[in-house]
Each structure stands twice: as C-alpha cells, then as structure tokens.
Amino acid sequence: MNPLVTGLITGALFGILLQRSEVLRYDRQVGALLFRDFTIVKFMVAAILSGMTGLVVARQMGLVTMDIKATVLGTNVIGGLLFGLGWGLLGYCPGTAAGAFGEGRIDVLWGMIGMIFGAMIYAEIFPFMSRGIFAVGTLGKVSFFGDVGPDGSLWLGGALLIGLALVKGLSALERKRP
C-alpha cells in the first residue's frame, strides 16, 4: 500500500481515537498539567505500548527495518522545553491542538499559527544550529533493541508490564480524588 495512503488512514484513526477518548478537551489538558486528570497520560501510555508492540511484531515478521537516528541531548532538551512551554501556554500539545482545530475550536488558532511559524524558523536556523547547540550531547545511535536482545521481545514484555501497572495506578489515583 502507498505510504501516503497508509499515513492518511492511520492519522485519521488516531484523530478519531483522540476525539473519542476526550483528550482534545481543554479541561483534560489543564487537568493533566495540574496532575488532576490522568486521561491524557493513560492515552499516551496506550499509544506508546500499541506502537511499540506493532513495531516489534512487524520487525519480527521482517516487514520493517530499524533506521535509528543519533540521540542528541541538546536537541532533546530544547525540544522538550519548547514543547512544555507551548503546551502550558496554549493548553494543548501539538497533536491535540491539531485535533481540536479539526473539531472547529477557534481557541487553538494561535497555537496552529505558532506551530507553522515555528517550523519555518526551525528550517531556517537548522543549518547554523546543527553545528552548535544541536550537536551538544551526541550519544550516537542508542537502541533498547540492541541492549536486550535482537528482536525486542524482552524489552516489550517489560514495557507492557510497567505500562499496565502505571495505568492501573493512575486510575486508582483518579478514583480517590474528590
């Protein structure tokens, strides 16, 4: 199947899941930032575990190969700070902002405009920054697959156990709150 069609289908399904699980709601976003509502955290854990499982199975079946990019701490720290700042100011992360915009919410318009301008600025400064701060803390190609076995099954099993325990614990925490 054409990768663009596959991307469109999986993106649409992901958008439907975002909407149906209510993680596009502003009050859920603020609740996550205030550690009062763990719906978004549980959704992210489920998405990560689903993607991880799919990747390991597809890799074992020979359907995909891994092209691991180098880990660079400088870019991760800067990206994480910008992500957190944007989420805190806007009340949406980039994915949920796009979903909320798709639902017709106008409050997210400035965030969407900011993401477009941010991407344009990043494209312009990347050549200069890649020799500076974007090269700080280069660790090379780091992979859990290489560290715990060739097929990733051991890592996947541990991640599934930890993820399920996390979701159960967060659900229990939510039930105890008034």
Salt bridges, closest charged atoms under 4 A:
GLU22 OE1 - ARG25 NH1 2.80
GLU22 OE1 - ARG28 NH2 2.64
ASP27 OD2 - ARG25 NH2 2.50
ASP37 OD2 - ARG28 NH1 2.72
ASP67 OD2 - LYS69 NZ 2.79
GLU103 OE1 - ARG105 NH2 2.75
GLU174 OE1 - LYS42 NZ 2.68
